[in-house]
Amino acid sequence: MTTAQHSIASGFGARSTAADVLRGIDLTGRLAVVTGGYSGLGLETTRALAAAGARVVVPARRPDSAEQALSGIDGVEVEQLDLGDLGSVRAFADRFLATGRDIHLTINSAAIMACPRTEVGPGWEAQFATNHLGHYTLVNRLWPAIEAGGGRVVAVSSAGHRRSGIRWEDPMWTKEYDKWGAYGQAKTANALFALHLDKLAAGSGVRAFSLHPGGIMTPLQRHLTKEEMVDFGWIDADGNPTNDSFKSPEEGAATQVWAATSPQLNGLGGVYCEDCDIAGPADDADPGSAGVRSWAADPEQAARLWTLSAELTGADAFAS
């Protein structure tokens, strides 16, 4: 069976930085929307895009914190947005569309990870709702501006997608909740979202990508205990990093910036990337296999998830 999931020999790698992949690329006159663009990988993404000349809109659940984190970076504006609250998502989109501006790059970088089971909205599991449904609604509501910009949409997934496909019988994890399984499902949803969006949007000149940024110590780990991170081999008993494979934030931001801007991806879309290249397919039978699992690169499941997401949120820019 043929697959679009194969390396294009980009020349970049795991230790490339966001500045590396942007070298020689001028984003003057381009507008980017970066969720979570004030913390962790999102902050480094905002910094790199702004340095390349882009205007960056950072929707933030904590605008005051965002303003402080982004102080001193030119070309950035902060807006209020809580991805776990669809009313907030709609309000942000309406405010943005009222400005009449086009969006050239959309990077869905905000996420929560491995949190205790929490419900948002109408009883939705928080990781699925925030990481997937909030971003799904955001892109569909912003679609007029995204279509006019004719650029790219990037969904930040994770190697965590290998932990779970979509639990079609219970996507909100109302039974036997597992925080890592729920995170894995949400990250699979990010990959499937980009896969189907690309199918729907390519005719309008908009392409979509998903990616694994790599292992990085960021505030994303805030729901984990020190003991858990020691057990994973991430840190020692004194809190010092012990995993040499972990990336710096600048390296971690590189793949999403590459996916959003690289001319090497012109004419491509719907693929899952890692280490600044298109990833290969993973061996589903090998828990340690790199690449993308079959359940996160399945067009039929991607279409099914899109239908479910539209039913749950009432948003579908492509509905006939």
N, C-alpha and C positions, 0 to 999 in steps of 0.2 A: 504494500500500500504506500502510495506517495504521501509525503507530508511537507508542509511549508516550514516545519520545525527543523531547520538545519543551519549550521554556521554559515555566515557570509564572509568569514575571515576579515573582520572589521579592522584589525590591527590594534585594537584596544584590548584591555583585559581587566582582571580583578583589581589591579592596583592603579588603574587609570582614575583620574579625578574628573570632576565636573568641568574644571577649567581646561583640562586636557582635551576633552571631547568637543569643547566649544572653540578651541583655538582656530582662528580664521573664519569663524561664523559671526556675522553682524546681524543682530536682532533689532536694530534701530527701526522704530515704527511698528514693531510687533507687540501685541498685548497678550500676556499670559495670566491665567487664573491658576493659582496653586493652593489647594486646600492644605491645611497644616503647614503652611509656608513660613512658620515662625518658630519651629522647633525641630530638632533632630535633622533628618534628611531634608525635610521641607525647607528649613532655614538655609541650608547649604544650596539647595536648588534655587531658591529666591535670590540668594547672593550671586550665584553664577549667572543666572539669566539677566539680572539687572546689570551686572558688569559687562555683559555682551550687548547691552543697549536696549533690552526689552523693558516695557512698562509692566509691572507685576502687581496684580490684584491679589491680596491675601485675605480670603474669608476666614474669620477666626471666631471660635467660641468664646475666647477671652481676649477681646480687642485691646484692652489695656496692656496685657502681657505681650501681645503681638507688637504693639507700638514700641514697647521698651526693647524687645528682642531685635526689632528691625531698625532701631535708631541708627542713623548714620549711613544707611543704604539708600542711595538716591533712586528715584523712579519707582517707588513702592507705595501702594495705598492699602489701608486695612479696612475691612468691612465686617460687620457682624454676621455670623452664620453658625448655627448648631446643626450638624448633620443628623443628629438623633431626633430632631424636631422638624417634621416636614413643613410645618407652617413657617419656620425660620428659613428653610431652604427656598420655599416659594417666594417669601418676602425679599430675600437677597436677589433672587433671579429677576424679580420684577423691577427692583431698584436698578439693577445693572442694565437690563434691557431698555429702561427709560433713558439711559445715557446715550443710546444710539451707537455705541461702539461695537466693533467686531472683536471676536476672540480668535487668536491665531494658535494658541497653545493652551491646553487644559491638562493639568497634572493633578490627579486625585491621590494626594500623598497622605492625607490625614487618616489615622486609624487608631483603634484600641485593640489590645491584645490580651488574651488569657485572663479576662476579668471574671469575677464571680457572676453568676447568672443574674442579670438585671433586665427589666423590661422597660422599653420606651414606646411611646405612641400607643397604639391599640394592642398592647400585649406582645410586642415584637422583641425577640432576643436582641440584646444591645449590639453585639458584634456584627450580626447579619444586618441589622438595621442601620448602624452607623457606617460600617465599612462598605457595605454594598448598596442598600436601598437609598441611603442619603445621597450617595454619589450618582446612582442611577437617576434619581429625581432631578438632581442638580443639572446633569448634562442634558436631560430631556427638556427641562424648562429653559435652559440657556441655548437650546439648539438653534434658534434663529440667528444669534450672534456667532455661534460656532460655525454654522453653515456659511455665513457671510464671510468669515475669516478664512475658510477653506484650509485649515491647518490640521493639527493632530490632537487626539485625546489619548492620554496615557493613564492607565489604571495601575497603581502600585500594588501588586500582589505580593507573594512571598513563597519561599520554599515550604512554608507552613501549609500550603495548599495540599501537600502530599499527605497530610494527616486525615483529610476527609473530603469526599465529594459532596454533592448536594444531598442532604437527607430529605428526599422528596416526601417521605411519609411523615416527617416531623421537622421541617426546616427551622422552627423556632425553638427546638430543643426543650419541649415541655416535659419530656421524659428522659431520665438518665442523663442529665446535663453533664458534659465534660468540657471544661473551659478551653482545652487545646483542640478538641474536635470541633467546637463551635468556631474557633479562630480559623482552623483549616477550611471549614466550609465557607466562611466569609472570604477567604483568600482565593479559593476556587471560584467563588462567585465573581470576584474582580476579574479573573482571567476570562471567564465565560462572557462577562459583560463586554469586554473589549473585543472578543471574537465576534459576537453578534452585531455589536455596534458597527464594526468595520464592514460587515456584510451589508448593513442597511445604509451606511453613510458614504461608502466609497464612490458611489455615483455622483455625490455632491462635492467630491474632491477632498473629503475629510477621511483620514485614516486613523485607526485606533490600535494601540499596543498595550500589552501587559508585561510585567517584569517582576523578577526577584532582585532586590537591591543588594543582597548579601547580608551576612551577619554583622550587625553594628550595635554597639552599646549606646542607646539613646533613651529619652524619656518614655519610649514605647514599653519599656520593661517595668513601668511603675507599679503594675499589679502583681509582680513577682516578688517573692521573699528572697532575702539573701541566701537562705538555705537552698532554695530551688536553683538559684543561679550557680551555687557551688556544686550542687549535684550534677548540673548540666555540664560542668567543666568550663564555665564562662569566666568565673572569678575564683580567687582563693579565699581562705577564711578571713583574710584581712581586707577583702574587697578589691584586690588588685586583679586586673585582667590576666587571664591565663591562656586564652585561645588565640594563637597566632594567626588563625585564618580570618579573624574578625577584621573588618575594614574600618578605616577612619570615616567620619561623616562625609568628608569631601569625596572619598572613594565610593561610599555608599550612595551618594546622590548622582554619581556619574551615569548609571544605566538609565535612570528616568530622564535625565537631561539629554542623553544620547538618543533615546527613543523619541523624544519630543522634537529634536532639532536636526538630527544627522541627515545629510543628503544621501548617505549610504542606504537609507530606508525608503527613498523615493520609489513609488510604485508598489510598495509592499504594505502589508497591514494584517491585523488580526493575529499576530504571532506573539508568543511569550519569549521574553528576552532575559538574559542574565550575563553579568560580566561584560557589558557593552557589546553584546553580540546576540544573535538569535539562538535560543537554546535548542538542543536536540530533545527528542522524546525520551522520557524516563522509562526504566524497566519497572513496571507496576509491581512486580514480584519481589523487587529488591528495595527495602526501606531506605537504604543509603544511596540509591541511584540519583544522580543529578538530572536536571532537565525538568520537563513538564509532564505530569501524569496524564494519562489518556482521558480521565474524567474532566480535566480542566482544559482540554483542547478538542472537545467533542461538539461539532456544530449542532447536533440535535439537542443535546443538553443545553447548549447556549440559547437556542431558540425557545426551549421550554422555560428556562429561567427568565428570559425576557418577558414571556407571557405572564408568568407568575408575578414578576416585579410590577408590570403594568397593572395587573389586577389589584395588587396590594396598595399601590401608591396613586393610582388614577392618572399616571403620567405616561404618555407615549407619543413622542413627537412624530413618529412614523406611522401611526394608526391611519388606516384609509378612511 
